Amino acid sequence: MAEIRLDKFLANRSNYSRSEVKSLLRNGAVRVDSVVESDGSRKIDPDAQSVTCQGRRIQGGSHLYLMLNKPQGYICATEDRMHKTVLDLLPESLRIKGVFPAGRLDIDSTGFVLLTDDGQFAHDMLAPGKHIPKYYLVCLRDPIGDQDIQAISKGIVLSDQTHCLPAQARAFPGFCALICLHEGKYHQVKRMFASLGNHVESLHRVAIGRLVLPENLRSGGYLELLHKDLSRMLKAPDFDSIYEQILKNFSSYSINASP
């Protein structure tokens, strides 16, 4: 990780203002590797050094990356007057300036949402030209048939004549399926199955790229991601291995996907 000024790191990774950071440094409230540090211009490596402020550890890394298992009833926004947001699921110490959900899930959808303050990484993950795959465990009103899978693989045309890119799908036990998209149109999965005469009962995002949501991560829980995790998110699709991994733990995922 590249080095960063101590005062900038504290301001970026906490709710302190720049003036408050200067005051805390002057008053000996900041320690780097257990040693009091008053010089805000000092360069530190957040991944290799421990920084505390007023006795509280400031989470390492120049940027924050969290994998959140979003429950129903929360929206993917930083603030809203009507609904709870995904940021409300975080402890106060992680609700730092600039953290936002990279991408969206509907209020009634669940699963993997990336929370970060790294705008460049979010752009790389969401840019249409990148075609980063996103995998969804979908539970349906009716079972998915071979004709449906073929239609999805060719590219569904929605009711408003919007053309979807070719996608991948495979059936799971019961009325469930795994679907892999390479784009993110509005309510796309629900609209695709509506075009096939089916109805999505629940939708649970289980993976982005090759990074899979752990089946034992509780609803509303989160994990801090490492750089090796981030690189997996940007890798090319591997539908077969993702399918096998989800199938192996299908009962746990299907519970998470239930309303």
C-alpha positions as CSV (number, residue, x, y, z in Angstrom):
1,M,0.0,0.0,0.0
2,A,1.3,3.5,-0.9
3,E,2.1,5.7,2.1
4,I,-0.2,8.5,3.1
5,R,0.1,11.6,5.3
6,L,-1.1,10.9,8.9
7,D,-3.4,13.8,9.1
8,K,-5.1,12.9,5.7
9,F,-5.4,9.3,6.8
10,L,-7.1,10.3,10.1
11,A,-9.5,12.7,8.3
12,N,-10.4,10.1,5.6
13,R,-10.9,7.2,8.0
14,S,-12.8,8.9,10.8
15,N,-15.5,11.5,11.4
16,Y,-13.0,14.1,12.5
17,S,-12.6,17.3,10.6
18,R,-9.2,18.5,9.5
19,S,-9.1,21.1,12.2
20,E,-10.1,18.5,14.8
21,V,-7.3,16.2,13.6
22,K,-4.8,19.0,14.1
23,S,-6.0,19.6,17.6
24,L,-5.9,15.9,18.4
25,L,-2.3,15.7,17.1
26,R,-1.2,18.7,19.2
27,N,-2.8,17.2,22.3
28,G,-1.0,13.9,22.0
29,A,-4.2,11.9,21.3
30,V,-2.7,10.1,18.3
31,R,-0.3,7.2,18.4
32,V,1.5,5.4,15.6
33,D,2.7,1.9,16.6
34,S,2.0,2.8,20.3
35,V,4.2,6.0,20.1
36,V,2.7,9.4,20.4
37,E,2.8,11.3,17.1
38,S,2.2,15.1,16.7
39,D,3.4,15.6,13.2
40,G,0.4,15.3,10.8
41,S,2.7,15.5,7.7
42,R,4.4,12.2,8.7
43,K,3.9,9.5,6.0
44,I,2.6,6.2,7.2
45,D,1.7,2.8,5.7
46,P,-1.9,2.1,6.9
47,D,-1.5,-1.6,6.1
48,A,1.7,-2.1,8.0
49,Q,1.3,0.3,10.9
50,S,-1.2,0.7,13.8
51,V,-2.8,4.0,14.3
52,T,-4.9,4.9,17.3
53,C,-6.8,8.1,18.2
54,Q,-8.0,8.8,21.7
55,G,-7.3,5.1,22.4
56,R,-9.4,3.8,19.5
57,R,-7.8,1.9,16.7
58,I,-8.3,3.5,13.3
59,Q,-9.0,0.8,10.7
60,G,-6.0,0.1,8.5
61,G,-5.8,0.8,4.8
62,S,-6.0,4.0,2.9
63,H,-9.4,2.9,1.7
64,L,-12.2,0.9,3.3
65,Y,-13.8,-2.1,1.5
66,L,-16.6,-4.0,3.2
67,M,-18.6,-7.0,2.0
68,L,-22.1,-6.6,3.4
69,N,-24.8,-9.3,3.4
70,K,-27.7,-6.9,2.9
71,P,-31.1,-7.9,4.5
72,Q,-34.5,-7.0,3.2
73,G,-35.8,-3.6,4.1
74,Y,-32.6,-1.6,3.6
75,I,-31.9,0.6,0.5
76,C,-28.5,1.0,-1.1
77,A,-28.0,4.7,-0.4
78,T,-26.0,6.8,2.0
79,E,-29.1,8.6,3.4
80,D,-32.8,8.5,3.0
81,R,-35.8,10.1,4.8
82,M,-38.1,7.2,4.3
83,H,-36.0,4.0,4.7
84,K,-33.1,2.6,6.5
85,T,-29.9,2.5,4.5
86,V,-27.1,-0.1,4.3
87,L,-24.9,2.3,6.2
88,D,-27.2,2.0,9.2
89,L,-26.0,-1.6,9.5
90,L,-22.4,-0.5,10.3
91,P,-21.0,0.5,13.7
92,E,-20.3,4.2,14.2
93,S,-16.6,3.6,13.8
94,L,-17.1,2.5,10.2
95,R,-19.5,5.2,9.1
96,I,-16.7,7.3,7.9
97,K,-16.8,10.1,5.4
98,G,-17.2,9.1,1.8
99,V,-18.3,5.5,2.3
100,F,-21.0,4.5,-0.1
101,P,-22.6,1.3,-1.7
102,A,-20.9,0.5,-5.0
103,G,-23.9,-0.7,-7.0
104,R,-27.5,-1.4,-5.9
105,L,-29.8,-4.1,-4.7
106,D,-33.6,-3.4,-4.5
107,I,-35.1,-2.9,-1.0
108,D,-36.6,-6.4,-1.0
109,S,-33.4,-8.1,-2.5
110,T,-30.6,-9.4,-0.3
111,G,-27.0,-10.4,-0.4
112,F,-23.6,-9.1,-1.4
113,V,-23.2,-5.3,-1.5
114,L,-19.7,-3.7,-1.6
115,L,-19.3,-0.6,0.7
116,T,-16.2,1.5,0.0
117,D,-14.8,5.0,-0.1
118,D,-12.7,4.2,-3.1
119,G,-14.4,5.8,-6.1
120,Q,-11.9,4.5,-8.6
121,F,-12.3,0.9,-7.6
122,A,-16.1,1.3,-7.6
123,H,-15.9,2.7,-11.1
124,D,-13.8,-0.2,-12.3
125,M,-16.3,-2.7,-10.9
126,L,-19.4,-1.0,-12.2
127,A,-18.2,0.4,-15.6
128,P,-20.4,-1.1,-18.3
129,G,-17.3,-1.8,-20.5
130,K,-15.7,-4.0,-17.8
131,H,-18.6,-6.5,-17.8
132,I,-17.8,-7.6,-14.2
133,P,-20.1,-10.6,-13.6
134,K,-22.6,-10.6,-10.8
135,Y,-24.3,-13.8,-9.6
136,Y,-27.8,-14.1,-8.2
137,L,-29.6,-16.9,-6.5
138,V,-33.1,-16.5,-7.7
139,C,-36.2,-18.3,-6.2
140,L,-39.1,-18.3,-8.7
141,R,-42.8,-18.9,-8.7
142,D,-42.4,-21.6,-11.4
143,P,-39.4,-23.8,-12.1
144,I,-36.9,-22.6,-14.7
145,G,-36.9,-24.7,-17.9
146,D,-34.4,-25.5,-20.6
147,Q,-36.1,-23.1,-23.0
148,D,-35.8,-20.3,-20.4
149,I,-32.1,-21.0,-20.0
150,Q,-31.6,-20.9,-23.8
151,A,-33.5,-17.7,-24.1
152,I,-31.4,-16.1,-21.3
153,S,-28.2,-17.3,-23.0
154,K,-29.2,-15.5,-26.2
155,G,-30.2,-12.2,-24.5
156,I,-33.7,-11.5,-23.2
157,V,-35.8,-8.7,-24.8
158,L,-37.7,-6.9,-22.0
159,S,-41.3,-5.7,-22.3
160,D,-40.2,-2.2,-23.2
161,Q,-38.0,-3.7,-26.0
162,T,-34.8,-3.2,-24.1
163,H,-32.3,-5.8,-25.2
164,C,-30.3,-7.6,-22.4
165,L,-26.8,-9.0,-23.0
166,P,-26.5,-12.8,-23.1
167,A,-26.4,-14.2,-19.6
168,Q,-25.9,-17.6,-18.0
169,A,-28.4,-19.5,-15.9
170,R,-28.7,-23.0,-14.3
171,A,-31.4,-24.6,-12.2
172,F,-31.0,-25.4,-8.5
173,P,-33.2,-27.7,-6.5
174,G,-36.8,-26.6,-6.2
175,F,-37.8,-23.5,-8.1
176,C,-34.4,-21.8,-7.8
177,A,-31.7,-20.9,-10.2
178,L,-28.3,-19.2,-10.4
179,I,-28.1,-16.4,-12.9
180,C,-25.0,-14.5,-14.0
181,L,-25.3,-11.0,-15.4
182,H,-22.7,-8.8,-17.1
183,E,-24.6,-5.6,-16.8
184,G,-27.0,-3.9,-14.4
185,K,-30.2,-2.6,-15.9
186,Y,-33.0,-1.4,-13.6
187,H,-34.7,-4.4,-11.9
188,Q,-33.1,-6.5,-14.6
189,V,-33.5,-10.0,-13.1
190,K,-37.1,-9.5,-12.2
191,R,-37.9,-8.0,-15.6
192,M,-36.1,-10.8,-17.4
193,F,-38.1,-13.5,-15.7
194,A,-41.3,-11.5,-16.2
195,S,-40.6,-11.6,-19.9
196,L,-40.4,-15.4,-19.6
197,G,-43.8,-15.5,-17.9
198,N,-42.3,-16.2,-14.5
199,H,-42.1,-14.2,-11.2
200,V,-39.1,-13.7,-8.9
201,E,-40.1,-14.5,-5.3
202,S,-36.7,-13.7,-3.8
203,L,-33.3,-12.5,-5.1
204,H,-30.0,-13.0,-3.3
205,R,-26.7,-11.7,-4.8
206,V,-24.1,-14.4,-4.0
207,A,-21.0,-13.3,-5.8
208,I,-19.2,-10.5,-7.7
209,G,-16.5,-11.6,-10.1
210,R,-15.0,-14.6,-8.4
211,L,-15.6,-13.4,-4.9
212,V,-18.4,-15.4,-3.3
213,L,-20.4,-14.3,-0.3
214,P,-19.7,-16.7,2.6
215,E,-22.7,-18.8,3.3
216,N,-22.2,-18.4,7.0
217,L,-22.1,-14.5,6.9
218,R,-25.3,-13.6,8.8
219,S,-27.9,-11.3,7.3
220,G,-26.8,-7.8,8.1
221,G,-23.2,-8.9,8.8
222,Y,-20.1,-7.6,7.1
223,L,-16.5,-8.5,6.5
224,E,-13.5,-6.2,5.7
225,L,-12.0,-7.2,2.4
226,L,-8.3,-7.5,1.7
227,H,-6.6,-6.6,-1.6
228,K,-6.5,-10.2,-2.7
229,D,-10.3,-10.2,-2.3
230,L,-10.6,-7.1,-4.5
231,S,-8.6,-8.6,-7.3
232,R,-10.9,-11.6,-7.3
233,M,-13.9,-9.3,-7.8
234,L,-12.4,-8.0,-11.0
235,K,-11.5,-11.4,-12.5
236,A,-13.2,-13.0,-15.5
237,P,-16.3,-15.1,-14.9
238,D,-16.1,-18.7,-13.8
239,F,-19.7,-19.8,-13.9
240,D,-19.2,-23.5,-13.3
241,S,-17.0,-23.1,-10.2
242,I,-19.4,-20.5,-8.7
243,Y,-22.4,-22.8,-9.4
244,E,-20.6,-25.7,-7.7
245,Q,-19.7,-23.6,-4.6
246,I,-23.3,-22.3,-4.2
247,L,-24.7,-25.8,-4.8
248,K,-22.5,-27.3,-2.1
249,N,-23.9,-24.8,0.5
250,F,-27.3,-24.4,-1.2
251,S,-29.5,-24.8,2.0
252,S,-27.6,-22.0,3.7
253,Y,-27.9,-19.7,0.8
254,S,-31.5,-20.4,0.1
255,I,-32.3,-19.6,3.8
256,N,-30.5,-16.3,3.3
257,A,-32.5,-15.7,0.2
258,S,-35.9,-16.3,1.8
259,P,-38.2,-13.4,2.5
